[in-house]
Amino acid sequence: MGQQQGRSRSSNNLVVPQANAALQQLKYEAAQELGVTIPQDGYMGQYTSRETGSLGGYITKRLVQMAEQQLSGRSNL
């Protein structure tokens, strides 16, 4: 039951596929704020785990803040 070569077994499927554009925009905004340049082709294999982890952590923090604002009724995003 090993992973076949050349096939990804990623489980990062969006629950709401229409949110993809908004998530991509958030990724680029977060990268800009952190000073990380995302290549045109989107491949980030040359970045360190620290760089990509800080970007992912920042995005998660922003998503949590947005959700908290919506839940509290303050949707002034």
FIKE-329206 format. One record per residue (C-alpha): residue number from 1; residue in one letter; x, y, z. Coordinates in nm, 3 decimals. Each point is the difference from the previous one (the first is absolute). Layout:
residues N
<site NUM, A, <X, Y, Z>>
...
//
This chain:
residues 77
<site 1, M, <0.000, 0.000, 0.000>>
<site 2, G, <0.282, 0.243, -0.076>>
<site 3, Q, <-0.034, 0.324, -0.188>>
<site 4, Q, <0.037, -0.044, -0.373>>
<site 5, Q, <0.282, 0.201, -0.147>>
<site 6, G, <-0.116, 0.319, -0.169>>
<site 7, R, <-0.335, 0.010, 0.176>>
<site 8, S, <-0.083, 0.234, 0.281>>
<site 9, R, <-0.225, -0.112, 0.282>>
<site 10, S, <-0.073, 0.350, 0.122>>
<site 11, S, <-0.310, 0.038, 0.212>>
<site 12, N, <-0.011, 0.378, -0.039>>
<site 13, N, <-0.339, 0.006, -0.168>>
<site 14, L, <-0.205, 0.315, 0.042>>
<site 15, V, <-0.342, -0.050, 0.152>>
<site 16, V, <-0.119, 0.301, -0.202>>
<site 17, P, <0.190, -0.006, -0.332>>
<site 18, Q, <-0.129, 0.350, -0.082>>
<site 19, A, <0.217, 0.130, 0.285>>
<site 20, N, <0.318, -0.085, -0.193>>
<site 21, A, <0.037, 0.348, -0.155>>
<site 22, A, <-0.040, 0.169, 0.338>>
<site 23, L, <0.254, -0.234, 0.160>>
<site 24, Q, <0.248, 0.065, -0.281>>
<site 25, Q, <-0.044, 0.376, 0.048>>
<site 26, L, <0.053, -0.041, 0.375>>
<site 27, K, <0.317, -0.203, -0.068>>
<site 28, Y, <0.146, 0.275, -0.217>>
<site 29, E, <-0.095, 0.274, 0.249>>
<site 30, A, <0.157, -0.195, 0.287>>
<site 31, A, <0.315, -0.067, -0.203>>
<site 32, Q, <0.031, 0.369, -0.080>>
<site 33, E, <-0.040, 0.096, 0.367>>
<site 34, L, <0.263, -0.255, 0.103>>
<site 35, G, <0.239, 0.091, -0.281>>
<site 36, V, <-0.021, -0.341, -0.170>>
<site 37, T, <-0.005, 0.004, -0.379>>
<site 38, I, <-0.220, -0.265, -0.159>>
<site 39, P, <0.126, -0.103, -0.345>>
<site 40, Q, <-0.229, 0.049, -0.303>>
<site 41, D, <-0.036, -0.376, -0.047>>
<site 42, G, <-0.097, -0.044, 0.368>>
<site 43, Y, <0.272, -0.259, 0.066>>
<site 44, M, <0.152, 0.063, 0.342>>
<site 45, G, <0.226, -0.305, 0.023>>
<site 46, Q, <0.312, 0.210, 0.046>>
<site 47, Y, <-0.133, 0.167, 0.315>>
<site 48, T, <0.086, -0.118, 0.349>>
<site 49, S, <-0.250, -0.159, 0.235>>
<site 50, R, <0.033, 0.308, 0.220>>
<site 51, E, <-0.104, 0.230, -0.286>>
<site 52, T, <-0.295, -0.207, -0.115>>
<site 53, G, <-0.102, -0.077, 0.357>>
<site 54, S, <-0.002, 0.367, 0.096>>
<site 55, L, <-0.212, 0.074, -0.305>>
<site 56, G, <-0.247, -0.278, 0.083>>
<site 57, G, <-0.013, 0.104, 0.365>>
<site 58, Y, <-0.067, 0.361, -0.095>>
<site 59, I, <-0.280, -0.103, -0.237>>
<site 60, T, <-0.156, -0.217, 0.271>>
<site 61, K, <0.018, 0.287, 0.248>>
<site 62, R, <-0.174, 0.232, -0.249>>
<site 63, L, <-0.272, -0.258, -0.073>>
<site 64, V, <-0.066, -0.047, 0.372>>
<site 65, Q, <-0.023, 0.378, 0.048>>
<site 66, M, <-0.246, 0.026, -0.289>>
<site 67, A, <-0.214, -0.281, 0.142>>
<site 68, E, <0.001, 0.155, 0.347>>
<site 69, Q, <-0.112, 0.333, -0.146>>
<site 70, Q, <-0.283, -0.165, -0.191>>
<site 71, L, <-0.114, -0.197, 0.304>>
<site 72, S, <-0.001, 0.310, 0.217>>
<site 73, G, <-0.204, 0.190, -0.260>>
<site 74, R, <0.280, 0.240, -0.090>>
<site 75, S, <0.037, -0.076, -0.370>>
<site 76, N, <0.208, 0.310, -0.075>>
<site 77, L, <0.272, -0.190, -0.185>>
//
